Amino acid sequence: MWQTLIIQPMVNLLLWIYDILGHGPQMFGVAIILFTIVIRLITWPLNASQVKGAQAMQELQSDKEWQDIQKKYAKDREKLAQEQMRIYKERGINPFASCLPTLIQFPIIIGLYQAVIRAMAATPLDMLNLARTIYPFQNVSNIIPLNSTFLWMNLGRPEGIPLPFEVSFLPNGFPLLALVVALTTYIQTKLTMPATPPNPNDQAAAQTAAMSSSMAIYMPLMLGWFALTFPSGISVYFITSNLLGILQYAATGRANWSNLIPGSKNNTPAKK
């Protein structure tokens, strides 16, 4: 199922876009960027759900009915949890909706990694695996071998700018893209965090806020490490996806830019 539902469609979509672009220098990098845009469009309902869920959770914190319930059952955690679930159900709120787009990214990341590796087809065995993956309508002879050059990178290898001296822990050179991946991931995560801390009595909101805070630390580090060690085509995907996510959230007028400043107390989100 993984091969049929994830790997094959991704490989074929990526190669089809590359074929349409004309196989020239830089075109495989452009194909990855366009591929990312397509993935973003496909997952648009999930991202819209993320924005809607974050907005609903934020508005609930100032809702008088919910505040009265929290005061009334402040000492009865079980009853408070029941009332909380009732409020969520009545208003169609999913407290964990903001985490779904991030979780959805993981199979896409793994699928894209395998798609890039297979598309590169560096060995006879890779060529055989690629031939088994490509749909019959694709003209393989016109596509393979790919031109993997994009800007200063070979998209089939980890990115790095050569240094004038050797650094043991940077075998590929200065990891510019890995830093950009980590930075854009951090910005995207912080922008979607609530503008004000949740009420401590709201357990689900507090858990969601704690999860978001943890992700703001771990996601940039994890994706930065992926960018450092995986083929640079993955980094191009990460950066494009992050920038599109930032633009999409900023377009809602609710991006909390003050979250980007450590220790900032003016956590008021942008207004429409």
C-alpha positions in Angstrom: 0.0 0.0 0.0 2.8 2.4 0.8 4.4 1.8 -2.6 1.1 2.1 -4.4 -0.5 5.0 -2.6 2.5 7.2 -1.7 5.7 6.3 -3.6 4.4 5.7 -7.1 2.1 8.7 -7.3 4.9 11.0 -6.0 7.6 9.7 -8.3 5.3 9.9 -11.3 4.0 13.4 -10.5 7.6 14.6 -9.9 8.8 13.1 -13.2 5.8 14.3 -15.1 6.3 17.9 -14.0 10.0 17.6 -14.9 9.1 16.2 -18.3 6.7 19.1 -18.9 9.4 21.6 -18.0 11.8 20.2 -20.6 14.6 18.4 -18.8 17.0 21.4 -18.9 19.5 22.6 -16.3 17.7 23.8 -13.1 14.5 22.2 -14.2 14.5 19.4 -11.6 14.7 21.9 -8.8 11.8 23.9 -10.4 9.9 20.6 -10.6 10.3 20.0 -6.9 9.1 23.6 -6.2 6.0 23.1 -8.4 5.5 19.6 -6.8 5.5 21.3 -3.4 2.9 23.8 -4.5 0.7 20.9 -5.8 1.1 19.1 -2.4 0.1 22.3 -0.6 -3.0 22.7 -2.8 -4.0 19.1 -2.1 -3.5 19.5 1.7 -5.2 23.0 1.6 -8.3 21.7 3.5 -6.1 20.5 6.3 -4.2 23.8 6.5 -7.6 25.6 6.5 -8.7 23.4 9.3 -5.5 24.3 11.2 -6.2 28.0 10.9 -9.9 27.5 11.8 -9.1 25.3 14.8 -6.5 27.7 16.2 -9.0 30.6 15.8 -11.8 28.7 17.5 -9.6 27.8 20.4 -8.4 31.3 20.8 -11.9 32.7 20.7 -13.1 30.1 23.2 -10.7 31.5 25.9 -12.8 34.7 26.0 -16.2 33.0 25.7 -18.4 33.9 28.8 -20.2 30.5 28.8 -16.9 28.6 28.8 -15.4 30.9 31.5 -18.4 30.4 33.7 -18.1 26.6 33.3 -14.4 26.7 34.2 -15.3 28.7 37.4 -18.2 26.4 38.3 -16.3 23.2 38.0 -12.8 24.4 38.9 -12.6 21.7 41.6 -14.3 18.9 39.7 -11.9 17.9 36.9 -14.0 15.1 35.7 -17.1 17.3 35.2 -15.0 20.1 33.7 -13.6 17.6 31.2 -17.2 16.4 30.3 -18.4 20.0 29.8 -15.3 20.8 27.8 -16.0 18.0 25.4 -19.6 19.1 25.1 -18.6 22.6 24.2 -16.1 21.3 21.7 -18.7 19.1 20.1 -21.4 21.7 20.0 -19.1 24.2 18.3 -17.2 21.8 16.1 -13.8 22.5 17.7 -11.0 20.0 17.3 -8.3 21.0 19.8 -5.6 19.0 18.0 -6.5 20.2 14.5 -3.4 22.5 14.5 -1.1 19.4 14.7 -2.6 17.5 11.7 -0.8 19.4 8.9 2.6 18.7 10.6 1.8 15.0 11.1 0.6 14.8 7.5 4.0 16.1 6.4 5.9 13.0 7.6 4.7 10.5 5.0 5.1 13.2 2.4 8.7 13.8 3.6 9.5 10.1 3.5 7.7 9.7 0.1 9.5 12.7 -1.4 12.9 11.4 -0.1 12.3 8.0 -1.8 10.9 9.7 -4.9 14.0 11.9 -5.3 16.3 8.9 -4.6 14.5 6.7 -7.1 14.3 9.5 -9.7 18.1 10.0 -9.5 18.6 6.3 -10.4 22.3 6.3 -9.8 22.9 2.5 -10.1 21.5 -0.3 -12.4 19.5 -1.6 -9.5 18.0 1.9 -8.9 17.1 2.1 -12.7 15.3 -1.3 -12.3 13.4 0.0 -9.3 12.5 3.2 -11.1 11.3 1.3 -14.2 9.0 -0.7 -11.9 7.6 2.5 -10.3 6.9 4.6 -13.4 3.4 4.5 -14.9 3.1 3.2 -18.5 2.2 6.7 -19.9 5.5 8.1 -18.9 8.2 8.3 -21.6 11.2 7.1 -19.5 13.7 7.4 -22.3 13.1 11.1 -22.5 13.3 11.7 -18.8 16.2 9.6 -17.6 18.9 10.4 -16.7 17.7 13.5 -14.8 19.7 16.8 -14.8 20.0 17.1 -11.0 21.8 20.5 -11.0 20.0 23.4 -9.3 21.8 26.6 -8.4 24.9 25.5 -6.6 23.5 22.1 -5.6 23.3 18.5 -6.8 19.8 17.7 -5.7 20.6 14.0 -5.2 23.3 14.8 -2.6 23.3 16.7 0.7 23.8 20.5 0.3 26.9 22.3 1.4 29.0 25.3 0.3 32.7 24.4 0.1 34.8 25.8 2.9 38.4 26.9 2.6 39.3 24.6 5.4 38.1 21.2 6.5 35.5 20.8 9.4 35.0 17.2 10.6 31.3 17.6 11.5 30.6 19.5 8.2 31.8 17.0 5.5 29.7 18.6 2.8 30.7 22.2 3.6 28.7 25.1 5.1 25.0 23.9 5.4 23.2 27.0 4.2 20.0 25.3 3.2 19.8 23.4 6.5 19.9 26.7 8.4 17.2 28.2 6.1 15.1 25.1 6.7 15.4 25.4 10.5 14.7 29.1 10.4 11.6 28.9 8.2 10.3 26.0 10.2 10.7 28.0 13.4 9.0 31.0 11.9 6.1 29.0 10.6 5.6 27.2 13.9 5.8 30.3 16.1 3.4 32.3 13.9 0.6 29.7 14.5 1.0 29.6 18.3 -1.7 31.3 20.4 -1.3 35.0 21.1 -2.2 34.6 24.8 -1.6 31.7 27.1 -4.5 29.3 27.7 -6.5 29.2 30.9 -4.8 26.5 33.1 -8.2 25.0 33.8 -8.6 24.3 30.0 -6.7 21.0 29.9 -7.0 20.4 26.1 -6.0 24.0 25.3 -3.0 23.8 27.8 -1.9 20.5 26.2 -2.2 21.9 22.7 -0.2 25.0 23.8 2.5 22.8 25.4 2.6 20.6 22.2 3.0 23.7 20.0 5.8 25.0 22.3 7.6 21.7 22.0 7.2 21.6 18.3 8.6 25.1 18.0 11.9 23.7 19.4 12.0 20.2 18.0 10.6 20.6 14.5 13.3 23.1 13.4 16.0 20.9 14.8 14.7 17.7 13.3 14.0 19.2 9.8 17.3 21.0 9.9 19.0 17.7 10.6 17.1 16.1 7.7 18.2 18.9 5.4 21.8 18.4 6.6 21.9 14.7 5.9 19.3 14.0 3.1 19.6 14.9 -0.6 19.2 18.7 -1.0 16.0 18.2 -3.1 14.4 17.5 0.3 15.6 20.9 1.5 14.1 22.6 -1.5 10.8 21.0 -0.6 11.0 22.0 3.0 11.8 25.7 2.3 9.2 26.0 -0.4 6.6 24.4 1.9 7.5 26.5 4.9 7.4 29.8 2.8 4.0 28.8 1.4 2.7 28.0 4.9 3.9 31.4 6.3 2.3 33.3 3.4 -0.9 31.3 3.8 -1.2 32.0 7.5 -0.1 35.6 7.1 -2.9 36.1 4.6 -5.5 35.3 7.2 -4.4 38.4 9.2 -3.9 36.3 12.4 -0.1 35.7 12.2 1.3 36.4 15.6 4.6 38.1 14.5 5.4 39.1 18.1 6.0 35.4 18.9 9.2 35.6 16.8 10.8 37.9 19.4 11.9 35.9 22.5 10.5 37.3 25.7 8.1 39.6 23.9 5.0 40.6 26.0 3.1 42.2 23.2 1.6 39.0 21.9 -1.3 40.6 20.0 -2.0 38.9 16.7 -2.4 40.9 13.5 -5.9 42.0 12.7 -7.7 41.9 9.4 
